[in-house]
Amino acid sequence: MAEVLVYVDHVDGAVRKPTLELLTLARKLGDPVAVHLGPNAEEAAKTLGEYGATRVLAADAAEFADYLVVPKVDALQAAYDAVSPAAVLVPSSAEGKEIAARLAVRIGSGIITDAVDLEASDEGPVATQSVFAAAFTTKSRVSKGTPVITVKPNSTSPETASAAGALEELSVGFGEAATGTKVTSRTPRESTGRPELTEAAIVVSGGRGVNGAENFPLIEGLADALGAAVGASRAAVDAGWYPHSHQVGQTGKTVSPQLYVATGISGAIQHRAGMQTSKTIVAINKDSEAPIFDLVDYGIVGDLFEVVPQLTEEVKTRKG
């Protein structure tokens, strides 16, 4: 059976959920071969094998941490040369898409970004994408070379499928460009205890209707009750009510959770472009004519300052 390379997104060996989703999708195309760059590959290999990786190609070098992107591209290219895969799958993060694009150029192949599903065909992997602000769904495939495909987080539910997960050393030679951009400092992300926005299964977002930074704890309270990440519309971010890193929309982050709760958000196309692929959408807005209601699965016409506290208490009661 053909092999499929899967680039592993991890934090010090702790494999992140998007990689487990990639392994699940990769099994539709062939035997997943994971590429782990950085420390603690032995620990990661256990998880990767549990989710279907037949092999884990591992390399650890200071270049992966000290320099931006290019060393990782060098390593992924080395894995490509060693495996000759049927496809290369990479998580659709900002870094992941840059790695995928650089690799596609190097190996002379086509690239598909932000896929939400994959399927096998006689002519190669077929990717499903949501395009034009999720107004349309397309199916496409690469017509030249080995497909390099980035996949959005939350595109599928990770499914276990025990495999060998055999750890193998990957030999990597770094080119001159690998040390061109050096990382001079790092600032740890302040932990909120909530899931990362683009990976969260549930997202609760607030917009202009929240009416001030002092009211966002209301949104955070509902998010914490649901075990969700917190998002914000561009209007809320531009007003300084919530950090830009939490903006959902065309100029912010794209999310595709199982449940998206929009509170006080009118539903402008800029925001819709960042969340329309959510599996279930719930909106709370006192304006019954708000465009967001054209999109939702469930809509509540009411004052969020009355609805959200009641909803939060009901969630807590049921969980208790």
BELMOKA-V560101 format. One record per residue. RES is the residue in one small letter. OMEGA is omega in degrees with one decimal (* if undefined). Layout:
BEGIN
((RES:OMEGA) (RES:OMEGA))
END
This chain:
BEGIN
((m:179.8) (a:177.6) (e:-178.6) (v:178.0) (l:176.6) (v:178.4) (y:-174.0) (v:172.5) (d:-176.3) (h:173.5) (v:-178.7) (d:177.2) (g:176.4) (a:-174.3) (v:-178.9) (r:-172.7) (k:179.8) (p:178.5) (t:178.0) (l:175.4) (e:178.4) (l:179.2) (l:178.2) (t:179.3) (l:-178.6) (a:-178.5) (r:174.3) (k:-173.1) (l:-176.4) (g:179.1) (d:-178.5) (p:172.1) (v:-176.1) (a:176.1) (v:-176.8) (h:-179.7) (l:-180.0) (g:-172.8) (p:171.2) (n:179.8) (a:-178.6) (e:180.0) (e:-179.4) (a:-176.5) (a:178.6) (k:179.7) (t:-178.0) (l:177.2) (g:179.1) (e:-178.2) (y:167.3) (g:179.7) (a:178.9) (t:177.7) (r:174.7) (v:177.0) (l:-172.0) (a:174.3) (a:177.3) (d:179.9) (a:-179.3) (a:-177.8) (e:-178.2) (f:-179.3) (a:-172.2) (d:-175.8) (y:-174.5) (l:163.5) (v:-169.4) (v:176.7) (p:178.9) (k:175.8) (v:176.7) (d:-178.3) (a:-179.9) (l:175.8) (q:177.1) (a:177.6) (a:177.5) (y:-179.7) (d:-177.1) (a:-171.6) (v:-171.7) (s:-171.4) (p:174.3) (a:178.4) (a:175.4) (v:-178.8) (l:-177.1) (v:176.6) (p:-177.0) (s:170.5) (s:178.2) (a:179.2) (e:-179.2) (g:-179.2) (k:176.3) (e:177.3) (i:-178.5) (a:-178.6) (a:179.4) (r:178.9) (l:-179.4) (a:178.4) (v:-177.5) (r:-174.9) (i:176.1) (g:-177.0) (s:174.1) (g:-179.1) (i:173.3) (i:-178.6) (t:173.9) (d:173.6) (a:177.4) (v:175.2) (d:178.7) (l:174.7) (e:-179.7) (a:173.3) (s:-179.8) (d:-177.8) (e:178.8) (g:-178.5) (p:176.7) (v:-178.0) (a:172.7) (t:178.7) (q:169.7) (s:-173.0) (v:-179.3) (f:-179.6) (a:176.8) (a:176.8) (a:-179.2) (f:172.2) (t:-179.9) (t:170.4) (k:-176.5) (s:176.0) (r:178.7) (v:-176.3) (s:-179.6) (k:175.2) (g:-179.9) (t:-177.1) (p:170.7) (v:-170.4) (i:172.1) (t:-173.9) (v:179.5) (k:172.1) (p:179.5) (n:177.0) (s:177.8) (t:176.2) (s:179.1) (p:179.1) (e:-179.9) (t:177.2) (a:-170.6) (s:177.5) (a:-172.7) (a:-177.0) (g:-175.9) (a:-176.5) (l:179.9) (e:179.1) (e:177.3) (l:179.2) (s:-175.9) (v:172.0) (g:-176.3) (f:177.7) (g:-178.8) (e:-177.0) (a:-174.6) (a:-177.3) (t:-177.2) (g:-177.7) (t:-174.7) (k:174.1) (v:-176.1) (t:178.4) (s:177.4) (r:174.0) (t:-178.9) (p:176.7) (r:179.2) (e:-176.7) (s:176.1) (t:-175.0) (g:179.3) (r:178.3) (p:174.5) (e:-169.0) (l:-174.0) (t:-178.4) (e:-172.3) (a:176.3) (a:177.9) (i:177.4) (v:173.4) (v:-176.5) (s:176.4) (g:-179.0) (g:-176.9) (r:-178.1) (g:177.4) (v:168.7) (n:172.5) (g:179.1) (a:-177.1) (e:-179.2) (n:-178.7) (f:173.8) (p:175.3) (l:179.2) (i:179.6) (e:179.4) (g:177.6) (l:179.2) (a:-179.0) (d:178.2) (a:-178.4) (l:-173.6) (g:-171.2) (a:169.5) (a:179.4) (v:175.6) (g:179.2) (a:176.2) (s:179.6) (r:-179.7) (a:179.8) (a:179.4) (v:179.8) (d:178.8) (a:179.0) (g:-177.4) (w:-178.4) (y:-175.8) (p:-179.4) (h:-178.5) (s:-179.6) (h:-177.5) (q:174.8) (v:179.3) (g:-175.7) (q:178.6) (t:176.9) (g:-179.2) (k:175.7) (t:-179.7) (v:178.9) (s:-176.0) (p:173.6) (q:179.5) (l:176.7) (y:179.8) (v:-179.3) (a:-178.7) (t:178.3) (g:-179.2) (i:-174.9) (s:178.9) (g:175.7) (a:-175.5) (i:179.5) (q:179.9) (h:-178.2) (r:-179.0) (a:-176.7) (g:-174.8) (m:-173.5) (q:-179.3) (t:175.4) (s:-174.7) (k:177.2) (t:-176.8) (i:177.5) (v:179.5) (a:174.6) (i:-177.0) (n:-178.6) (k:178.1) (d:-177.2) (s:-179.7) (e:-178.6) (a:-178.5) (p:-178.1) (i:-177.5) (f:175.9) (d:-171.0) (l:-164.4) (v:169.8) (d:178.3) (y:179.6) (g:176.8) (i:176.7) (v:-177.7) (g:179.9) (d:-177.2) (l:-179.5) (f:174.1) (e:-173.7) (v:-173.1) (v:177.6) (p:178.8) (q:179.4) (l:179.3) (t:179.7) (e:179.7) (e:178.0) (v:179.6) (k:180.0) (t:-178.5) (r:179.0) (k:-178.9) (g:*))
END
